[in-house]
Amino acid sequence: MACSTFARRSENPFHLQPRTSFMRFTALKLNSLHDLFIEELRDLYSAETQLVDALPKMAEAAASQELASAFQNILEETRGHVSRLESIFKQIGEKSSGETCEAMKGLIKEGEILVKAEGDPDVRDAGLIGAAQRVEHYEMAGYGTARSLARRLGENQTAEILQQTLDEEGEANKKLTSIAESQVNVAATSEHS
């Protein structure tokens, strides 16, 4: 399920071009660090709102009750992250709307493949954890970047809010790792060794 952002233009593998499905409909203008900061926040907002729709499906697909519960907890936190971002946009006088976060769209699509996968439920759970951790790592990178930009722009209160969310994303990732290592991966391995 590797992600590739390039498609072949001809039979020659050295002639690569960006896939149009990942291109923006409007040109991105970044004339200042503030412009980049707003773009990062909009990307995070889009990512989080997409997750609010995706996480219930992952919770429902999880065979492990502990994993299903973890996905429900992450869903509640994600709703809080959306609310925080809405408050940030209101505070800085910007709109949250913008382009769709294509990266999150792709990560969710990969997760949906696992949600629909047939076979051993424990193995599927291990795959769901991996998909969820890819999402968490994407979010941690985004929140870390936005927090650093906020600090540079003197938006210290916003930086603190972003740090709080970044910390929660990190804790969610640790919880998923714990479930994988103590339960899901053990169960998936024991039945097939």
C-alpha positions in Angstrom: 0.0 0.0 0.0 2.8 2.4 -0.8 1.9 5.9 -1.7 3.3 7.2 -4.9 2.9 10.8 -6.0 4.2 10.3 -9.5 2.7 8.7 -12.6 4.5 7.6 -15.7 4.3 10.0 -18.6 5.6 7.5 -21.1 7.1 4.0 -21.1 10.4 5.5 -20.0 10.5 5.4 -16.2 12.7 8.5 -16.1 9.9 10.7 -17.4 7.9 11.3 -14.3 5.3 13.9 -13.7 3.0 14.8 -10.7 -0.3 13.0 -10.7 -3.0 15.6 -11.4 -5.3 14.1 -8.8 -3.0 15.5 -6.1 -2.6 18.9 -7.6 -4.4 22.0 -6.3 -7.1 23.7 -8.3 -5.7 27.1 -7.4 -2.1 28.2 -7.1 -0.8 28.3 -3.6 0.6 31.8 -2.8 3.1 31.9 0.1 4.3 35.5 0.3 5.0 35.4 4.0 5.5 33.0 7.0 2.0 34.0 8.0 0.6 32.7 4.7 2.4 29.4 5.4 1.1 29.3 8.9 -2.5 29.7 7.8 -2.0 27.0 5.1 -0.7 24.6 7.7 -3.7 25.3 10.0 -6.1 24.8 7.1 -4.4 21.5 6.3 -4.7 20.3 9.9 -8.3 21.4 10.0 -9.2 19.4 6.9 -7.2 16.4 8.2 -9.0 16.4 11.5 -12.5 16.8 10.0 -11.8 13.9 7.7 -10.8 11.8 10.7 -14.0 12.6 12.5 -15.8 10.7 9.7 -13.2 7.8 9.4 -12.6 6.9 13.1 -16.0 5.4 13.8 -15.5 3.0 10.9 -12.2 1.9 12.3 -13.7 1.4 15.8 -16.4 -0.7 14.3 -14.0 -2.8 12.4 -11.7 -3.5 15.3 -12.0 -7.0 16.8 -10.2 -6.1 20.0 -12.4 -4.3 22.5 -9.4 -2.3 23.8 -8.6 -1.1 20.2 -12.2 -0.2 19.5 -12.2 1.8 22.8 -8.9 3.5 21.8 -10.4 4.5 18.5 -13.4 6.0 20.3 -11.1 7.9 22.6 -9.1 9.2 19.7 -12.4 10.2 18.0 -13.4 12.3 21.0 -9.9 13.9 21.1 -10.2 14.6 17.4 -13.5 16.4 17.9 -11.7 18.5 20.5 -8.9 19.2 18.1 -11.4 20.5 15.5 -12.9 22.7 18.1 -9.4 24.1 19.1 -8.6 24.8 15.5 -11.9 26.6 15.0 -11.1 28.7 18.1 -7.6 29.5 16.7 -9.1 30.6 13.3 -11.6 32.8 15.1 -8.9 34.3 17.3 -6.6 35.2 14.4 -9.4 36.3 12.1 -9.0 33.7 9.4 -11.3 31.2 7.7 -10.7 27.5 8.2 -11.9 26.7 4.7 -9.3 25.8 2.1 -8.1 22.9 0.0 -8.8 19.3 1.1 -5.8 17.7 2.9 -5.0 15.1 0.2 -2.4 13.4 2.4 -5.0 12.6 5.0 -7.4 11.6 2.3 -4.9 9.0 1.1 -4.1 7.8 4.6 -7.8 7.3 5.2 -8.2 5.5 1.9 -5.5 3.0 3.0 -7.2 2.6 6.3 -10.5 1.8 4.6 -8.8 -1.0 2.7 -8.0 -2.6 6.1 -11.4 -1.9 7.5 -12.9 -4.0 4.6 -10.2 -6.7 4.7 -11.2 -10.3 5.2 -9.2 -12.9 7.1 -7.9 -13.1 10.7 -9.4 -10.4 12.8 -6.3 -10.1 14.9 -4.1 -9.5 11.9 -6.6 -7.0 10.6 -6.4 -5.2 14.0 -2.6 -5.1 13.6 -3.1 -3.5 10.2 -5.6 -1.0 11.6 -3.1 0.1 14.3 -0.5 0.6 11.6 -2.9 2.7 9.6 -3.8 4.8 12.6 -0.2 5.3 13.6 0.6 6.6 10.1 -2.2 9.1 10.7 -0.9 10.1 14.1 2.6 10.6 12.7 1.3 12.8 9.9 -0.6 14.9 12.5 2.4 15.2 14.8 4.5 16.5 11.9 1.7 19.0 11.0 1.1 20.2 14.5 4.9 20.5 15.2 5.3 22.6 12.1 2.3 24.9 12.9 3.5 25.3 16.5 7.0 26.3 15.4 5.5 28.8 12.9 3.2 30.2 15.6 6.2 30.8 17.9 8.2 32.5 15.2 5.2 34.8 14.4 4.8 35.7 18.1 1.5 33.8 18.3 2.5 32.3 21.7 -1.0 31.5 22.9 -1.8 29.7 19.7 1.6 27.9 19.9 0.6 26.6 23.4 -2.8 25.3 22.1 -1.0 23.6 19.2 1.5 22.1 21.6 -1.3 20.7 23.7 -2.8 19.0 20.6 0.7 17.8 19.6 1.1 16.2 23.0 -2.3 14.5 22.7 -1.4 13.1 19.3 1.8 11.7 20.7 0.0 10.1 23.6 -2.5 8.5 21.2 0.4 7.1 19.2 1.9 5.6 22.4 -1.4 4.1 23.4 -1.7 2.4 19.9 1.8 1.1 20.3 1.0 -0.3 23.7 -2.1 -2.1 22.4 -0.2 -3.5 19.5 2.8 -4.8 21.5 0.8 -6.1 24.5 -2.2 -7.6 22.8 -2.9 -7.3 19.1 0.4 -8.3 17.6 0.8 -11.1 20.2 -2.6 -12.5 19.3 -1.9 -12.2 15.5 1.4 -14.0 15.9 0.3 -16.7 18.3 -2.3 -18.1 16.0 0.0 -18.3 13.0 3.4 -19.3 14.3 
